[in-house]
Amino acid sequence: MTTGKKAASKASKELKDKKSAKDEKTVAASDLSQAKKKAKK
């Protein structure tokens, strides 16, 4: 199952946030790794 666009966006923001806990960043990274890849043009 892939992560949706909205969830991937939120996960990206979590990773950039310096206040996020290590566990939150781990989950966010997992979500991003399952996100649909954009096709290169």
C-alpha positions as CSV (number, residue, x, y, z in Angstrom):
1,M,0.0,0.0,0.0
2,T,1.3,3.4,-0.8
3,T,1.1,6.6,1.2
4,G,-1.2,9.3,-0.2
5,K,-0.1,12.7,-1.3
6,K,-1.5,14.5,1.7
7,A,0.1,12.1,4.2
8,A,3.5,12.3,2.4
9,S,3.4,16.0,2.5
10,K,2.7,15.9,6.3
11,A,5.5,13.4,6.7
12,S,7.9,15.7,4.9
13,K,7.1,18.5,7.2
14,E,7.6,16.3,10.2
15,L,11.1,15.4,9.0
16,K,12.0,19.1,8.5
17,D,10.7,20.1,11.9
18,K,13.6,20.3,14.4
19,K,11.1,19.9,17.3
20,S,9.9,16.4,16.1
21,A,10.8,13.4,18.3
22,K,13.0,10.7,16.9
23,D,10.1,8.2,16.8
24,E,8.0,10.7,14.8
25,K,10.7,11.2,12.3
26,T,11.1,7.4,11.9
27,V,7.4,7.0,11.1
28,A,7.5,9.9,8.8
29,A,10.5,8.5,6.9
30,S,8.7,5.2,6.6
31,D,5.6,7.0,5.2
32,L,7.7,8.8,2.6
33,S,9.5,5.6,1.5
34,Q,6.1,4.2,0.7
35,A,4.8,7.3,-1.1
36,K,4.1,7.1,-4.8
37,K,7.1,8.3,-6.9
38,K,6.5,11.2,-9.3
39,A,7.4,10.4,-12.9
40,K,10.4,12.3,-14.2
41,K,9.7,14.4,-17.3
